[in-house]
Amino acid sequence: MPKGVKIRPTSQKVKEALFSILGSQIYEASFLELFAGSGGVGIEAISRGASRVFFVENNRLCVKAIEENLNALGLEYSPATLLPFAAERAIKALARKRQRFDFVFLDPPYYEKKLKNCLIKLTSYDILNPRSWVIAEHNRSQVLPQQLSRLKVMFTKTYGDTAVSFYQERPK
């Protein structure tokens, strides 16, 4: 974890539950982690066989922490790509490069209203594969839209004050 930065990493309990739900689907999948923080969720995706993982984080201390975490685990030459951009800018850049993902995980800071904006942005650009999953971690008191364009909430799981909503992308 970077020192001096207020981030709320995904708890081990939530991370274990998330990857238990995803199961073997993560193997050989493309994975995008927005608001990556220390990169814990994306690193877990790599460890479970994701074919490529993009980490998006615009805080320079967090970017350094992700680099250090990847190096410490010997993953600096893995299928990992680090994008030091704001999430909205990264989504647009990935679309321009025709990158598409099977899974998108986003966990913006709870005090910001970025979650809904990023969900809308994800549906505005062509970066999701057919039947992609978009997984949003949020405070359980935060009400998310049940449907956004091509995304629809399939289910939500709660873990204490944390909720994880699973959206599925519907083919155009």
C-alpha positions as CSV (number, residue, x, y, z in Angstrom):
1,M,0.0,0.0,0.0
2,P,1.3,3.4,-0.8
3,K,2.1,5.6,2.3
4,G,0.3,8.9,2.6
5,V,-2.6,8.0,0.2
6,K,-6.1,7.6,1.4
7,I,-7.3,4.5,-0.4
8,R,-9.6,1.7,0.7
9,P,-8.3,-1.6,-0.7
10,T,-10.6,-4.4,-1.5
11,S,-10.7,-6.6,1.6
12,Q,-9.3,-10.1,1.5
13,K,-12.8,-11.4,2.3
14,V,-14.4,-9.5,-0.6
15,K,-11.6,-10.5,-3.0
16,E,-11.9,-14.2,-2.1
17,A,-15.7,-14.0,-2.6
18,L,-15.3,-12.2,-5.9
19,F,-12.9,-14.8,-7.3
20,S,-14.9,-17.7,-5.9
21,I,-17.9,-16.3,-7.9
22,L,-15.9,-15.9,-11.1
23,G,-14.3,-19.3,-10.7
24,S,-12.6,-20.8,-13.7
25,Q,-14.1,-18.1,-16.0
26,I,-11.1,-15.9,-15.2
27,Y,-8.7,-18.3,-16.8
28,E,-7.5,-17.0,-20.2
29,A,-9.8,-13.9,-19.8
30,S,-9.0,-10.3,-20.3
31,F,-9.3,-8.2,-17.1
32,L,-9.5,-4.4,-16.5
33,E,-9.1,-3.0,-13.0
34,L,-10.1,0.6,-12.8
35,F,-9.1,2.7,-9.8
36,A,-6.5,0.0,-9.1
37,G,-5.0,1.4,-5.9
38,S,-2.3,-1.1,-5.0
39,G,-3.4,-3.5,-7.8
40,G,-4.6,-6.3,-5.5
41,V,-7.6,-7.4,-7.6
42,G,-5.7,-7.4,-10.9
43,I,-2.8,-9.3,-9.4
44,E,-5.2,-11.9,-8.1
45,A,-6.6,-12.2,-11.7
46,I,-3.1,-12.8,-13.0
47,S,-2.5,-15.5,-10.3
48,R,-5.8,-17.2,-11.5
49,G,-4.7,-17.3,-15.1
50,A,-6.1,-14.2,-16.7
51,S,-4.5,-13.8,-20.2
52,R,-4.0,-10.1,-19.8
53,V,-4.6,-7.5,-17.1
54,F,-4.7,-3.8,-17.4
55,F,-4.4,-1.7,-14.2
56,V,-5.7,1.9,-14.4
57,E,-4.6,4.3,-11.7
58,N,-3.9,8.0,-11.8
59,N,-2.4,8.6,-8.4
60,R,1.4,8.5,-8.9
61,L,2.1,7.0,-5.4
62,C,-0.4,4.2,-6.2
63,V,1.2,3.7,-9.6
64,K,4.5,3.2,-7.9
65,A,3.0,0.8,-5.5
66,I,1.5,-1.3,-8.3
67,E,4.9,-1.4,-10.0
68,E,6.6,-2.5,-6.8
69,N,4.0,-5.1,-6.1
70,L,4.3,-6.6,-9.6
71,N,8.1,-6.6,-9.3
72,A,8.0,-8.1,-5.8
73,L,5.9,-11.0,-7.1
74,G,8.0,-11.4,-10.3
75,L,5.1,-10.3,-12.5
76,E,6.8,-7.3,-14.2
77,Y,7.0,-9.3,-17.4
78,S,3.5,-10.9,-17.0
79,P,0.4,-10.1,-19.0
80,A,0.1,-6.8,-16.9
81,T,-0.2,-3.4,-18.4
82,L,-0.2,-0.3,-16.2
83,L,-2.0,2.8,-17.4
84,P,-1.3,5.9,-15.3
85,F,-4.5,7.7,-16.3
86,A,-7.9,8.7,-14.8
87,A,-10.4,6.0,-15.4
88,E,-12.6,7.9,-17.9
89,R,-9.5,8.8,-20.0
90,A,-8.3,5.2,-19.9
91,I,-11.6,3.9,-21.1
92,K,-11.5,6.2,-24.1
93,A,-7.9,5.4,-24.8
94,L,-8.5,1.6,-24.6
95,A,-11.4,1.9,-27.0
96,R,-9.3,3.8,-29.5
97,K,-6.7,1.0,-29.3
98,R,-9.6,-1.5,-29.8
99,Q,-8.9,-3.3,-26.5
100,R,-11.8,-5.4,-25.2
101,F,-12.3,-7.0,-21.9
102,D,-14.2,-10.0,-20.5
103,F,-14.1,-8.6,-16.9
104,V,-14.0,-5.0,-15.7
105,F,-13.6,-4.4,-11.9
106,L,-14.0,-0.9,-10.6
107,D,-13.8,0.3,-7.1
108,P,-13.7,4.1,-7.0
109,P,-13.3,5.9,-3.7
110,Y,-16.7,5.8,-1.9
111,Y,-16.8,9.6,-1.3
112,E,-16.6,10.3,-5.0
113,K,-19.5,10.1,-7.5
114,K,-17.3,8.4,-10.1
115,L,-18.9,5.0,-10.1
116,K,-22.1,5.8,-12.0
117,N,-20.1,8.0,-14.4
118,C,-17.6,5.2,-15.1
119,L,-20.5,2.7,-15.6
120,I,-22.0,5.1,-18.2
121,K,-18.6,5.6,-19.9
122,L,-18.1,1.8,-20.1
123,T,-21.4,1.5,-22.1
124,S,-20.5,4.5,-24.3
125,Y,-17.3,2.9,-25.7
126,D,-16.7,-0.4,-27.3
127,I,-14.4,-2.1,-24.8
128,L,-16.6,-4.9,-23.6
129,N,-16.8,-8.4,-25.1
130,P,-20.2,-10.0,-25.6
131,R,-21.4,-11.2,-22.2
132,S,-18.7,-9.3,-20.4
133,W,-19.0,-8.8,-16.6
134,V,-18.6,-5.4,-15.0
135,I,-18.1,-5.7,-11.3
136,A,-18.6,-2.6,-9.1
137,E,-17.5,-2.5,-5.5
138,H,-19.4,0.2,-3.5
139,N,-20.8,1.1,-0.1
140,R,-23.9,-1.0,0.6
141,S,-25.9,2.2,1.2
142,Q,-25.1,3.4,-2.4
143,V,-27.9,2.7,-4.8
144,L,-26.7,1.9,-8.3
145,P,-28.8,1.9,-11.4
146,Q,-30.2,-1.6,-12.2
147,Q,-29.7,-1.0,-15.9
148,L,-27.4,1.2,-18.0
149,S,-27.7,0.9,-21.8
150,R,-26.2,-2.6,-22.4
151,L,-25.4,-3.3,-18.7
152,K,-27.8,-4.9,-16.3
153,V,-27.3,-5.8,-12.7
154,M,-27.5,-9.6,-12.4
155,F,-27.0,-9.7,-8.7
156,T,-25.4,-7.9,-5.7
157,K,-23.6,-9.5,-2.8
158,T,-22.9,-7.7,0.5
159,Y,-20.1,-8.1,2.9
160,G,-20.5,-5.8,6.0
161,D,-20.6,-2.2,4.7
162,T,-19.3,-3.3,1.3
163,A,-21.5,-4.4,-1.7
164,V,-20.4,-5.8,-5.0
165,S,-22.7,-5.5,-7.9
166,F,-22.3,-7.8,-10.9
167,Y,-23.4,-6.3,-14.2
168,Q,-23.5,-8.3,-17.4
169,E,-23.0,-6.8,-20.8
170,R,-25.8,-7.8,-23.2
171,P,-24.9,-8.2,-26.9
172,K,-25.8,-5.3,-29.1
